[in-house]
Amino acid sequence: MLGNVDTGKQGAGMESCIACGSPLRDGARFCTRCGTAVAPRPGIDVVEDAPAPPVLEVAAAPSTPVSPAAPVSPAAPVSPAAPVNPAPPVSPPLPHSPPAARETAIPARIPLPEPAPAPLSRAAVGSLLAGVAPLLVSVGGNALASMFGVQAVEAINAGQPEGAWAPFLTTLTLLFLGNAALLVACGVLGRRALRQTRRGAMTGRPFAVAGLAAGAVNLVLWVVGLGVTLVRYSAILT
């Protein structure tokens, strides 16, 4: 079976150059007068039709017998709709009371915890005791030294002067050394107590002041007593 036949050469008349208009020969590629290239003329080739694809015959499947349709039951009767209750009437909004008439809730006042009392300064108490103690030590030590002095005089009068003044001198030495240690402790503790009670962190500042005052008085008495003893008993010491 033949297809379409090429009719490219069945045009009407001879072609002419598109540049100079001179006639062109059939199949010419260039114009013989101006040399302009001639575009090839499209043609139609003879194409044989492709054979049709074979048709396959498909055997029809045996049909399944259709069962008779089941009888349709009648529709149930529709019950009438229940009557709709009317909506209750809306009450008008209550008028707002003015701001001045509203009751303002006053929050309960929470009681604040009471601050704990400041502790008593132990240094202040120690300063007071160390300032008063030298006076008591001096009274007791002087009474004891007087007793040993009387015994030493009796021993010398009895003809036993050797070692008679040893108890007396030992008592005086211990008395002055003990008072000196107490006065130093009074000064150290009193100064510490004044620092502790300066900003109210601790109490007992009056005790510290009283202890320092008593220590100062006892320091004066200690110096005077030491001088009197050295002058009075210089003969025994030498």
C-alpha positions in Angstrom: 0.0 0.0 0.0 1.5 3.4 -1.1 1.5 6.5 1.1 1.7 10.2 0.2 3.7 11.1 -3.0 6.3 13.9 -2.9 4.9 16.9 -4.9 7.8 19.3 -4.3 8.4 19.7 -8.1 4.9 20.3 -9.0 4.9 24.0 -8.2 3.6 26.7 -10.4 6.5 28.0 -12.6 10.2 28.5 -12.0 11.6 29.9 -8.8 13.4 33.2 -8.7 16.2 34.6 -6.5 15.1 36.3 -3.4 17.9 38.9 -3.7 18.0 40.0 -7.4 14.8 38.4 -8.8 16.7 36.4 -11.5 15.1 33.0 -12.5 16.8 29.9 -11.0 17.3 26.5 -12.5 15.8 23.5 -10.9 18.0 22.2 -8.2 20.3 25.2 -8.2 22.0 26.0 -4.9 23.3 29.5 -5.7 22.1 32.3 -7.9 24.2 32.5 -11.1 23.8 36.3 -11.2 24.4 37.5 -7.5 25.6 34.4 -5.8 22.9 34.3 -3.1 22.4 30.9 -1.6 19.1 29.3 -2.4 17.3 27.6 0.4 16.4 23.9 -0.4 12.8 23.3 -1.1 11.2 20.8 1.2 9.7 17.7 -0.3 7.5 14.9 0.7 8.9 11.4 0.6 7.0 8.4 -0.2 6.4 6.4 3.0 4.8 3.1 3.1 2.2 2.6 5.7 3.2 0.3 8.6 1.2 -2.9 8.7 -1.6 -2.8 11.2 -1.1 -4.8 14.4 -2.9 -8.1 14.5 -6.1 -8.2 16.4 -6.3 -10.8 19.2 -9.6 -12.4 19.7 -10.5 -12.8 23.4 -13.0 -15.4 24.4 -15.7 -14.0 26.6 -16.0 -15.4 30.1 -19.1 -17.3 30.9 -21.5 -15.0 32.6 -22.6 -15.8 36.2 -26.2 -16.3 36.7 -27.7 -13.3 38.6 -29.7 -14.2 41.6 -33.1 -12.5 41.8 -33.2 -9.3 43.9 -34.4 -9.6 47.4 -37.8 -7.9 48.1 -37.5 -4.4 49.5 -39.1 -4.0 52.9 -41.4 -1.0 53.3 -40.0 2.0 55.0 -40.8 2.5 58.7 -43.3 5.3 59.4 -41.6 8.6 60.4 -42.6 9.8 63.9 -43.7 13.4 64.1 -41.1 15.9 65.4 -41.3 16.8 69.1 -42.6 20.4 69.7 -39.8 22.9 70.5 -40.0 24.6 73.8 -39.7 28.4 73.5 -36.5 30.0 74.9 -36.9 31.6 78.4 -37.0 35.3 78.4 -33.6 37.0 79.0 -33.6 39.2 82.1 -32.2 42.7 81.7 -28.6 43.2 83.1 -28.4 44.6 86.6 -27.2 48.2 86.9 -23.5 48.4 88.1 -23.0 50.1 91.4 -20.7 53.2 91.4 -17.0 52.6 92.3 -17.4 54.4 95.6 -20.2 52.0 96.8 -18.2 48.9 96.0 -16.7 47.1 99.0 -12.9 46.9 98.8 -11.4 43.8 100.4 -8.6 44.8 102.7 -6.0 42.1 103.0 -5.1 40.9 106.4 -1.9 42.3 107.8 0.6 39.6 108.3 2.5 40.1 111.6 6.2 40.4 111.1 8.4 38.2 113.2 10.0 40.0 116.1 13.8 40.2 115.7 15.8 38.0 118.0 17.5 39.8 120.9 21.2 40.4 120.5 23.4 38.0 122.5 25.4 39.1 125.5 29.1 39.6 124.8 31.2 37.2 126.8 34.2 39.4 126.4 32.4 42.2 128.2 31.6 40.0 131.2 35.2 38.7 131.2 36.5 42.3 131.1 34.4 43.2 134.1 35.6 40.2 136.1 39.2 40.7 135.2 39.0 44.4 136.2 37.5 43.7 139.6 39.5 40.6 140.4 42.9 42.4 141.1 41.3 44.3 144.0 40.2 41.1 145.6 43.5 39.5 145.0 45.3 42.5 146.4 43.3 42.4 149.6 43.8 38.7 150.1 47.5 38.8 149.1 48.3 41.7 151.4 46.7 40.0 154.3 48.7 36.8 153.6 51.9 38.7 153.2 51.4 40.6 156.5 51.0 37.3 158.3 54.2 36.0 156.8 56.0 39.2 157.7 55.0 38.9 161.3 56.3 35.3 161.4 59.6 36.4 159.8 60.1 39.1 162.5 59.4 36.5 165.3 61.9 34.1 163.7 64.5 36.8 163.6 63.9 37.7 167.2 64.1 34.1 168.1 67.6 33.9 166.6 66.5 32.1 163.4 66.9 34.8 160.7 67.9 32.4 157.9 65.0 31.9 155.5 62.6 33.8 157.6 61.6 36.2 154.8 61.2 33.6 152.1 57.4 33.0 152.5 56.8 36.8 152.7 58.7 37.6 149.5 57.2 34.7 147.6 53.7 35.9 148.5 54.4 39.4 147.3 55.9 38.2 144.1 52.9 36.0 143.3 50.6 38.8 144.2 52.1 41.3 141.8 52.4 38.8 139.0 48.8 37.6 139.4 47.5 41.2 139.4 49.6 42.0 136.3 48.1 39.0 134.4 44.6 40.0 135.4 45.1 43.6 134.3 46.4 42.5 130.9 43.4 40.2 130.4 41.0 43.0 131.4 42.5 45.3 128.8 42.3 42.6 126.0 38.8 41.5 126.8 37.5 45.1 127.2 38.8 46.1 123.8 37.3 43.1 122.2 33.9 43.7 123.9 33.9 47.3 122.6 34.3 46.1 119.0 31.6 43.5 119.4 29.0 46.0 120.9 29.9 48.9 118.6 27.0 48.4 116.1 24.5 46.7 118.4 25.3 43.2 117.2 25.9 42.2 120.8 25.0 43.6 124.2 27.1 44.2 127.3 28.9 47.4 126.5 28.3 48.8 130.0 30.0 45.7 131.5 33.1 46.3 129.2 33.3 50.0 130.2 33.0 49.1 133.9 35.6 46.4 133.7 38.1 48.8 131.9 37.5 51.4 134.6 38.1 49.0 137.4 41.2 47.7 135.7 42.6 51.2 135.3 42.1 51.8 139.1 43.7 48.5 140.0 46.6 49.3 137.6 47.3 52.5 139.5 47.1 50.7 142.9 49.4 48.0 141.6 52.1 50.4 140.5 51.8 52.3 143.9 51.9 49.1 145.9 55.0 47.8 144.0 56.8 51.1 144.6 56.0 51.1 148.4 57.0 47.5 148.8 60.4 48.0 147.1 61.1 51.1 149.2 59.9 49.5 152.5 61.5 46.2 152.2 64.6 47.2 150.3 66.7 46.2 153.3 65.3 42.7 153.3 65.8 42.3 149.5 69.4 43.5 149.7 
